[in-house]
Amino acid sequence: MSSLAWTTFYEPFVGCGRRFGKPPALGSSANMSEHVHVHAPHELTESHAQSTTKSERVLELFATILLSLATLGIAWSGYQGARWNGRQAREYAQSNTARNLANRSATTGAQNRTQDLLNFNRWLEVETEGNQQLADLYQRRFRPEFLPAFEAWLAEDPLSNPAAEASPLRVPQYHVAALERSDRLETEGTQHFEHGKEATEHTDSYVLTTVFFASVLFFAGISMRFEWRKMRITVLVLATLTLAYGFVQIATLPIL
């Protein structure tokens, strides 16, 4: 085959090789350019991330402390509120009991006083008539606690002495035990009622502190949802002030 024929036969293949070209060799600059990644220095990125994470952890720790203290405050306020509520119920019950007993004693005392008055009037009537036997009968019917007043009245010689008291019921020696007991029970009932009112006020105060501590739970819990640091700090400061006010209120309230 002549040289002209060979040239004509191989020329398309040579052109094809020129068109498509050969793959770049391994390790060449064209191959390495596809796998190059740009990495920033480790010191430039790590410091900012660490500082941000540290501040967030401090705020989260502070919020956790607030939540813990508020929970303790709610538990203590609820416990004291329940105890003072029980104290209130007991005081009111004792007040009602004392006043009921006072009413009974007052009724009994009024009946005894009426009996003393009727017996004395009957005795005075028969004594002035000169019926000594019937007068002695009425005198024996006098109640024992009426006799000291009656004897003191007789000692003044009331039938002849115009300055004597008109009735034994008006002399200082006259006492009705039931009426005195009624006054004592009425005073006791009033005292129990006042103690019940104080217990009610203490119960309301402890319930109010529970509201403040619940507000602390809300503020401290919602602070973790804010990404804006200034807003988070503001909410935590508000929670701190509310918590401090709640503890001040607890410190001023009595403990049962």
PyMOL commands that set and color helices and strands:
alter all, ss='L'
color gray80, all
select helices_A, chain A and resi 3-20+29-35+42-129+132-140+147-155+168-170+177-223+229-252
alter helices_A, ss='H'
color red, helices_A
deselect
rebuild
show_as cartoon
